[in-house]
Structure formats: C-alpha cells, structure tokens
Amino acid sequence: MAAQPAVLVQDEGDVAVVATKGRAARTAVQGWCNTATVQQEDRLAAAFRDCTELGEQGRREWITRFAT
C-alpha cells in the first residue's frame, strides 16, 4: 500500500453537525458497512499469496541443498 500524504482537517465538528441532519449522512453510514467484506477478501487474497510465496521459497531452498 502506498503512503498517502496527510490532510489537514479544520472544523470537522461543524461538518458532522450539518451532515447528520441530511440524507447523505445515512447513505454514508450504510455504505460503510460494505467495506468489511472487501477488507476480508483482501486479507484472504494476501494470506493465500503469502502461503504461495513461502512454498516457492521452500522449494528454492530444497533445490539449492539438493544441488550442492
């Protein structure tokens, strides 16, 4: 994951008060629930890649020992 520059936030309390009065706040909260599924899928893919890489590394080490 690439590093992202920091963003300064000013008067975020004022924005929250205005946002809670409108429909956009409800939509944002409902959309937030879906991120966990995506994160779980990413974690599963990363774990699978890690296992595959460990297997490949083990095979390389075995071949090196076998050749010597």
N, C-alpha and C positions, 0 to 999 in steps of 0.2 A: 504494500500500500504506500503510495507516495505521500510525502509530507505536504501538508497544506498550510498556507500562511495564516497567522492568527487574524481574527477580525474583531475590531473593537465594537462593543455594543453599548449604546448610550440610552438611558431612559427606557430600559426594557420593561420596567414595571408599568409604564404608561401604555405601551403596546399591548401588554397582556390584559389590561382592564378593558381596552377597546375591543380586542379580539374576542373576549368571552361573551360579549353582547351579540355578536353576529353569528350567522350560519357557518362562516368559514372556520370558526374555531371547532365546531362539531365535526366538520369534514376532516380537518387536520387530525383530530384525535382518532377518528375512525380509521383513517389511512395509516396511522402509526401502528396499529395492531398488526398490519401485514408485514412489517419489517422483520419480525421474529422468524417467520417462515423462511424468508430469504437468507437471513443470517445462519439459520440452521443448515440450509442447503449448502451455503458457502463453507461452513465448518466441516460438513461431511465430505465435500469435494477435497478440501485441504487435507483432511485426515487420510483420505484414500491416496492422494498424491504422496504424502509423507511415507506411507507404508510401501508404496511402489518404489520410491527413491531408496528406502532402506534396503529393500530386496535387491535392487540393482547394485547398490554399494556392496552388499554382502557377496554377490556373485563376482564382482570385480576382485574383491579381496581373495576369494576362493581360487579364481583363475590365476592370480599373481602367485599365491602359495603353491599351486599345482605346477606352475611353470618353472619354479626355482628348485 
